[in-house]
Amino acid sequence: MLTIEVETAKLTVGNSEFLIEIPKSLYEVISSQNKKDQLTTIKNNDAEKIEYFLRDKLYYDTRPSSKRQMDYVIAIAEKLKIKINKKTLENTSSASAFIDKHKYEFDKKVEEEHQAWIEYKKSDEYKILQKVESAIKRHFIRYSTTRKILLANQMIESGLSINDIADKIGVTTTTINKYLAEVVDITNRSIANESSWMIFHYVLSKMVFSNKENLTPSEWRDTIIALTMKNRWYEETWFFTEE
């Protein structure tokens, strides 16, 4: 009769150790890869499975709040603007009590916001927002090239030769000269106080390129969309006219 060969894996949590039988084939493959310092973050589904395995080893009244409970408590607190302390998140019981107490009000607030969103989607402002999002998306698609132009300009200002810049960016010297000529053209148009799609593109591209605010590309996109809506830049005749 065939039997499954097993090996013992060890899960260490502080001063506690858990021995788990797993198929020998899996044990050997994992062991051969010699993986170390492979962080599985708390947001990962695998981490959640391990969390539930460990929590199951504790009596109910000694179990700390689960990540799902903590996420729910924090969501409720933020939505309803309730101050919470560490005691609320101390264990499963206290977290459950908080959730039970505020769940109705939380669900009501979520539903109200959902209905408000449905109504907003019927508005003219929402239609404008969709057009603005599409327009700003075009700028970020174009940015992949504009970034090379700004990088070339930065390098030329630092004293590098055209040939060195071409090698570093991975384009021809002809392309680098074209990049630099475009920078001169945009600079002259800016000095002349011209308002155009391209000027706007370079302004936001420089912001993203320098990234003094240390934002991700998606955060930059959302920020520029919000500024466009707030300042009503979409009303300018050039805003939707890509050059």
C-alpha positions in Angstrom: 0.0 0.0 0.0 1.4 3.4 -1.0 1.8 6.0 1.6 2.6 9.7 1.4 6.1 10.5 2.5 6.2 13.5 4.8 8.8 15.8 6.3 8.4 18.2 9.3 8.4 22.0 8.6 8.9 24.4 11.5 7.0 27.6 11.9 8.7 29.9 14.4 6.9 32.8 16.1 9.0 34.5 18.7 9.6 31.9 21.4 7.0 29.5 20.0 7.5 26.8 17.4 4.9 24.8 15.5 5.8 21.6 13.7 3.8 20.9 10.6 3.9 17.8 8.5 4.0 18.5 4.7 4.6 16.2 1.7 8.3 15.3 1.4 8.2 16.4 -2.3 7.1 19.9 -1.3 9.6 20.0 1.5 12.5 19.1 -0.8 11.6 21.6 -3.5 11.2 24.5 -1.1 14.3 23.5 0.8 16.4 23.3 -2.4 15.4 26.9 -3.4 17.1 28.1 -0.2 14.7 31.0 0.2 15.5 33.4 3.0 14.2 36.8 4.1 11.2 36.4 1.7 8.7 38.8 3.4 5.1 38.0 3.1 3.3 41.2 4.0 0.2 41.3 6.2 -1.9 42.3 3.1 -1.0 39.0 1.4 -3.6 36.2 1.4 -1.0 33.7 2.4 -0.3 35.8 5.5 -4.0 35.7 6.4 -4.0 31.9 6.2 -1.1 31.7 8.5 -2.7 34.2 10.9 -5.8 32.0 11.1 -3.7 29.0 11.7 -2.0 30.7 14.6 -5.1 32.2 16.0 -6.7 28.7 16.1 -4.0 27.7 18.5 -5.3 30.1 21.1 -8.4 30.1 23.3 -11.0 32.5 22.1 -10.7 34.9 25.1 -6.9 35.2 24.6 -7.0 35.8 20.8 -5.9 39.3 19.7 -8.0 41.0 17.1 -7.6 39.6 13.6 -6.4 41.8 10.8 -9.9 41.7 9.3 -11.3 43.0 12.6 -8.7 45.7 12.9 -9.3 46.8 9.3 -13.1 46.9 10.0 -12.6 48.8 13.2 -10.3 51.4 11.6 -12.7 51.8 8.6 -15.7 52.4 11.0 -13.6 54.9 13.1 -12.5 56.8 10.0 -16.0 56.9 8.4 -17.8 58.0 11.6 -14.9 60.1 12.9 -14.6 58.1 16.1 -11.5 58.1 18.2 -10.3 54.7 19.1 -7.6 53.5 21.5 -5.4 50.5 21.7 -7.8 48.7 24.0 -10.4 48.6 21.3 -8.0 46.5 19.2 -6.6 44.6 22.1 -8.5 41.4 21.5 -11.3 39.7 19.5 -13.9 40.5 22.1 -13.3 44.2 22.4 -13.0 44.6 18.6 -16.3 42.7 18.1 -18.1 44.8 20.7 -16.9 48.0 18.9 -18.1 46.6 15.5 -21.5 45.5 16.9 -22.0 48.9 18.4 -21.3 51.0 15.3 -22.1 48.6 12.5 -25.6 49.9 11.8 -24.5 53.6 11.7 -21.5 52.6 9.5 -23.6 50.7 7.0 -26.1 53.5 6.9 -23.3 56.0 6.1 -21.8 53.8 3.4 -25.2 53.4 1.8 -25.8 57.2 1.9 -22.5 57.8 0.2 -23.2 55.2 -2.3 -26.5 56.8 -3.3 -24.8 60.2 -3.4 -22.2 58.7 -5.8 -25.0 57.3 -8.0 -26.6 60.8 -8.2 -23.2 62.5 -8.8 -22.6 60.2 -11.8 -25.7 61.7 -13.4 -24.3 65.2 -13.1 -22.6 67.4 -15.7 -19.6 67.7 -13.4 -19.1 63.9 -13.5 -19.1 64.0 -17.4 -16.5 66.7 -17.3 -14.4 64.7 -14.8 -14.4 61.7 -17.1 -13.2 63.9 -20.0 -10.5 65.4 -17.7 -9.3 61.9 -16.6 -9.0 60.8 -20.2 -7.1 64.0 -21.1 -4.7 63.7 -18.2 -4.1 60.0 -19.0 -2.8 61.1 -22.4 -0.3 63.4 -20.7 1.0 60.4 -18.6 1.3 58.2 -21.7 3.3 61.0 -23.4 5.4 61.4 -20.3 7.4 58.2 -21.0 9.0 60.2 -23.9 9.0 63.6 -22.2 10.9 62.1 -19.3 13.8 61.2 -21.7 13.7 64.7 -23.0 13.9 66.2 -19.5 16.6 63.7 -18.6 18.7 64.6 -21.7 18.4 68.3 -20.8 19.4 67.6 -17.2 22.5 65.7 -18.4 23.5 68.4 -20.9 23.3 71.0 -18.1 25.5 68.8 -16.0 28.2 68.9 -18.7 27.8 65.5 -20.4 28.4 65.3 -24.2 25.7 64.5 -26.7 27.3 61.1 -27.4 27.4 60.2 -23.7 23.8 61.2 -23.2 22.7 59.2 -26.2 24.5 56.1 -24.8 23.0 56.5 -21.4 19.4 57.0 -22.6 19.7 54.5 -25.4 18.8 56.6 -28.4 20.8 58.2 -31.3 22.6 61.5 -31.1 20.1 62.8 -33.7 17.2 62.1 -31.3 19.1 63.8 -28.4 19.5 66.9 -30.5 15.8 66.8 -31.3 15.0 66.5 -27.6 17.2 69.5 -26.7 15.7 71.6 -29.5 12.2 70.8 -28.2 13.3 72.0 -24.7 14.5 75.3 -26.2 11.2 75.7 -28.2 9.1 75.1 -25.1 11.2 77.4 -23.0 10.8 80.2 -25.5 7.0 79.6 -25.8 6.8 79.8 -21.9 8.8 83.0 -21.8 6.3 84.4 -24.3 3.5 83.5 -21.9 1.9 81.1 -24.4 -0.9 78.9 -23.1 -1.1 75.6 -24.8 -1.5 71.8 -24.4 2.2 71.4 -24.8 3.2 74.0 -22.2 0.8 72.5 -19.7 2.3 69.0 -20.5 5.8 70.3 -19.8 4.8 72.0 -16.6 3.2 68.8 -15.2 6.0 66.6 -16.6 8.6 68.7 -14.8 6.6 68.3 -11.6 6.5 64.5 -12.0 10.2 64.4 -13.1 11.5 66.3 -10.1 9.0 64.7 -7.8 9.8 66.8 -4.8 6.6 65.7 -3.2 7.7 62.0 -3.5 4.4 60.9 -5.0 3.8 57.7 -7.1 2.6 58.2 -10.8 -1.0 57.3 -9.8 -0.9 59.8 -6.9 0.5 62.5 -9.4 -2.3 61.7 -11.8 -5.0 62.0 -9.1 -3.4 65.2 -7.9 -3.4 66.9 -11.3 -6.9 65.8 -12.0 -8.1 67.3 -8.7 -6.2 70.6 -9.5 -7.7 70.7 -13.0 -11.2 70.3 -11.6 -10.6 72.8 -8.8 -9.0 75.5 -11.1 -11.4 74.7 -14.0 -8.4 74.4 -16.4 -10.6 72.3 -18.6 -12.4 75.5 -19.7 -9.3 76.7 -21.5 -9.6 76.2 -25.3 -6.3 74.3 -25.5 -6.9 71.8 -22.7 -8.3 69.0 -24.8 -6.2 69.8 -27.9 -3.2 67.5 -27.8 -0.2 68.6 -29.8 
